[in-house]
Amino acid sequence: MEAVVPVNGTYRAVGVPDHYAVIRRKVENGITRLDSLGVVGQQYRLIQNIDAFRFFDPLIETGKVQYNTAGSLKGGRIIWVLARVNGTLQIAKDDLVDKYLLITNSHDGSRPITIAFSPIRIVCSNTLSLALRGATGDKRLTVRHTASAGARIEDAGAFLAGVDDLFEQNADVFRLLARRSIRTIELDNYLRTLFPDPAETAMRNSARVTREKVLARFENGLGTDMTATSLWRAYNSVVEFIDHDRNINNPDARVHSAWFGQGKQLKNTALQLAVQLAAA
């Protein structure tokens, strides 16, 4: 690969050893368009989308998993597929959670192929975190873009063998949160822990505005008519804010954050904090 740099008022191409640009070729109306998706190292191996998701075909053939939807982020640099697993988790009387697997593939070298568990609350389409950590929690399969990637993808069937068990274990934690009520002072402390105020010298306090928005979701968000004032409701108010309110004018950034970035980290923290409160 070469980098173009300014030198004495002109531009010169300088070689960048062992680095390569990933280029997407797209033909539209007979015109070929070339887009640079990223820069990768010598060990990187391109994995086309059809190959990255091929391991799912046998699972689809069993009838136990169905492709639900697919899309891209960052101009095609990240490709994602949601696949729904048969069965629904009942958290409370009419409060149900569907079981999904989120499969992603990147073409810019930013992340490996990833297969992750993704519970989604039906009433509000909240993408929930996994409650369990350690050896069995936050279970996912990652496949790096190297020469052995093909073989690792073929091993994914073994990874998926415990899908139902892991979803059910996490549902038990969600049910615990749904049974545990939360007092006003606990809710205030919960939100302040997640969205702490800045130093007194700060020019503005965006954390307070955020807490007000999350509190509004807690009081009038989707699904509040089917759940009591519980830790489950508090956690979902945070998730609903992250999934539907943040970066409201930039859907691409909102989804990327909620699934892979700061939003995902915040959802994980909100869930772990709720579990700690439930155990107290």
C-alpha positions in Angstrom: 0.0 0.0 0.0 1.1 3.6 -0.6 0.3 6.7 1.4 0.2 10.1 -0.4 2.0 12.8 1.6 2.8 16.5 0.9 6.5 17.2 0.3 7.8 20.7 -0.7 4.5 21.8 -2.1 3.9 18.6 -4.1 2.6 15.2 -3.2 4.6 12.0 -3.2 3.6 8.4 -2.8 5.3 6.6 0.1 5.2 2.8 0.5 3.6 1.4 3.7 5.1 -2.1 4.1 2.8 -5.1 4.9 -0.4 -3.0 4.9 -3.2 -3.2 2.4 -6.3 -1.3 1.6 -9.6 -3.2 1.5 -11.5 -2.0 -1.6 -15.1 -2.7 -2.4 -16.0 -2.8 -6.1 -19.6 -1.9 -6.9 -21.2 -1.6 -10.3 -24.2 0.8 -10.6 -25.8 1.5 -14.0 -22.7 0.2 -15.7 -20.3 2.4 -13.8 -17.8 0.8 -11.5 -17.3 2.4 -8.1 -14.4 1.7 -5.8 -14.7 2.4 -2.1 -11.9 2.1 0.5 -13.3 0.3 3.6 -10.1 0.2 5.7 -6.5 -0.6 6.1 -5.4 -4.1 7.3 -2.2 -5.9 8.0 -0.4 -8.7 6.3 -2.1 -11.5 8.3 -5.6 -10.3 7.5 -7.7 -12.5 5.2 -10.8 -11.2 3.5 -14.0 -13.2 4.3 -16.9 -12.5 2.0 -20.3 -12.2 3.7 -21.6 -15.3 2.0 -18.7 -17.3 3.7 -18.9 -15.5 7.0 -22.5 -16.5 7.5 -22.5 -19.9 5.7 -22.2 -21.8 9.0 -25.8 -20.7 9.8 -27.3 -22.6 6.8 -27.4 -26.0 8.6 -29.1 -24.4 11.6 -31.7 -22.8 9.4 -32.4 -26.2 7.8 -33.3 -27.6 11.3 -36.2 -25.2 11.5 -35.1 -24.1 14.9 -33.5 -20.9 13.8 -34.8 -18.3 11.2 -33.0 -15.4 9.6 -34.9 -12.3 10.8 -33.2 -9.2 9.3 -29.8 -8.0 8.1 -28.1 -4.7 7.4 -24.8 -2.8 7.4 -23.2 0.0 9.4 -20.5 2.5 8.6 -21.0 2.4 4.9 -20.8 -1.3 4.6 -17.7 -1.7 6.8 -19.7 -3.8 9.3 -22.3 -6.3 8.1 -24.8 -7.8 10.6 -27.5 -10.5 10.6 -30.1 -11.2 13.3 -31.3 -14.7 13.5 -34.3 -15.7 15.8 -34.1 -18.9 17.8 -37.4 -20.7 18.4 -39.2 -20.1 21.7 -40.0 -17.1 23.9 -38.9 -16.3 27.4 -41.6 -15.2 29.8 -40.3 -12.7 32.3 -43.6 -11.6 33.8 -47.2 -12.3 32.9 -47.3 -10.6 29.5 -43.7 -9.5 29.4 -41.9 -11.6 26.9 -38.3 -11.7 25.5 -37.3 -13.3 22.2 -34.1 -15.1 21.6 -31.8 -13.8 18.9 -28.2 -14.4 17.7 -26.3 -11.4 16.3 -23.7 -12.3 13.7 -21.4 -9.6 12.5 -18.6 -9.4 10.0 -16.3 -6.4 9.3 -14.4 -5.4 6.2 -12.2 -2.7 7.7 -10.2 -4.8 10.2 -11.9 -3.3 13.2 -13.4 -6.5 14.6 -13.5 -10.2 14.0 -16.5 -12.2 12.9 -18.6 -12.4 16.0 -21.6 -14.5 17.0 -23.3 -13.2 20.1 -26.4 -13.9 22.1 -28.9 -11.0 21.9 -32.2 -11.2 23.9 -34.7 -8.7 22.7 -37.7 -7.6 24.8 -40.8 -7.8 22.5 -42.8 -4.9 23.8 -40.1 -2.3 23.2 -37.5 -3.9 21.0 -34.9 -3.4 23.7 -31.7 -5.2 22.9 -30.7 -6.6 26.3 -27.4 -7.6 27.8 -26.5 -11.1 29.0 -26.8 -11.2 32.8 -24.2 -14.0 33.4 -20.5 -13.4 33.4 -17.4 -15.6 33.6 -17.2 -19.0 32.1 -20.8 -19.1 31.0 -21.7 -15.5 30.7 -21.5 -13.0 27.8 -20.8 -16.1 25.7 -19.8 -15.4 22.1 -17.7 -16.8 19.3 -15.1 -14.7 17.6 -13.3 -15.6 14.4 -10.3 -13.5 13.4 -9.7 -12.7 9.7 -6.7 -15.1 9.4 -5.9 -18.1 7.3 -7.6 -20.4 9.8 -10.8 -18.5 9.8 -12.7 -21.0 7.6 -12.1 -23.8 10.0 -13.1 -21.8 13.0 -16.4 -20.9 11.4 -17.2 -24.6 10.7 -16.8 -25.1 14.5 -19.6 -22.7 15.3 -22.2 -25.5 15.5 -20.6 -26.7 18.7 -20.6 -23.2 20.1 -24.3 -23.0 19.6 -25.2 -26.3 21.2 -26.1 -24.6 24.6 -28.1 -21.7 23.2 -31.4 -22.5 24.9 -29.7 -23.2 28.3 -27.9 -19.9 28.3 -30.9 -18.0 27.3 -33.0 -19.7 30.1 -30.3 -19.0 32.7 -30.3 -15.3 31.8 -34.1 -15.3 31.8 -34.0 -16.4 35.5 -32.0 -13.3 36.3 -34.4 -11.1 34.4 -37.3 -12.7 36.4 -35.4 -11.9 39.6 -35.2 -8.2 38.6 -38.9 -8.2 37.7 -39.8 -9.5 41.2 -37.6 -7.0 43.1 -39.3 -3.6 43.6 -37.2 -0.4 43.5 -37.8 2.6 45.8 -37.5 6.2 44.6 -34.2 6.8 46.4 -32.8 3.5 45.0 -33.8 4.6 41.5 -32.2 8.0 41.9 -29.0 6.4 43.2 -29.1 3.9 40.3 -29.3 6.6 37.7 -26.7 8.8 39.4 -24.3 5.9 39.4 -24.8 5.3 35.7 -24.9 9.0 34.8 -22.9 10.8 37.4 -22.8 14.6 37.6 -19.6 16.3 36.3 -17.4 18.5 38.4 -19.0 21.6 39.8 -16.8 23.7 37.5 -18.3 22.1 34.4 -20.0 24.5 32.0 -23.0 22.2 31.5 -24.5 19.1 33.1 -25.6 16.7 30.4 -25.9 13.9 32.9 -28.8 15.5 34.6 -30.7 15.8 31.3 -29.9 12.2 30.5 -31.2 11.1 33.9 -34.4 13.0 33.3 -34.9 11.3 29.9 -34.3 7.8 31.4 -36.7 8.7 34.3 -39.3 9.6 31.7 -38.9 6.2 30.1 -39.2 4.6 33.6 -42.5 6.4 34.1 -44.0 6.2 30.7 -41.9 4.0 28.5 -43.0 1.1 26.4 -44.1 -1.8 28.6 -44.6 0.2 31.8 -48.2 -0.9 31.8 -47.2 -4.6 32.2 -44.5 -4.3 34.9 -44.4 -2.9 38.4 -41.9 -0.3 39.6 -39.1 -2.9 39.7 -35.4 -3.3 38.9 -36.4 -4.9 35.6 -38.3 -1.7 34.7 -35.4 0.5 35.8 -32.9 -1.5 33.7 -35.2 -1.4 30.7 -35.6 2.3 31.0 -31.8 2.7 30.6 -31.8 0.2 27.6 -34.7 1.9 25.9 -32.9 5.3 26.2 -29.7 3.9 24.7 -31.5 1.9 21.9 -34.0 4.6 20.9 -33.1 8.0 22.2 -29.4 8.5 22.0 -28.0 9.8 18.7 -31.6 10.2 17.6 -30.6 12.0 14.4 -27.9 9.4 13.4 -29.4 5.9 13.4 -26.2 4.4 12.2 -24.2 5.7 15.1 -27.0 4.8 17.5 -27.1 1.2 16.5 -23.3 0.9 16.4 -23.0 2.3 19.9 -25.9 0.2 21.3 -24.5 -3.1 19.9 -20.7 -2.6 20.0 -19.7 0.7 21.6 -20.3 2.9 24.6 -24.0 2.1 24.6 -23.4 -1.6 24.9 -20.9 -1.0 27.8 -23.4 1.1 29.6 -26.2 -1.5 29.2 -23.8 -4.1 30.6 -23.1 -1.9 33.6 -26.8 -1.1 34.1 -27.6 -4.8 34.2 -24.8 -5.7 36.6 -25.7 -2.9 38.9 -29.4 -4.0 38.9 -28.3 -7.6 39.7 -26.2 -6.3 42.6 -29.2 -4.3 44.0 -31.4 -7.4 43.7 -28.9 -9.5 45.7 -28.5 -6.9 48.4 
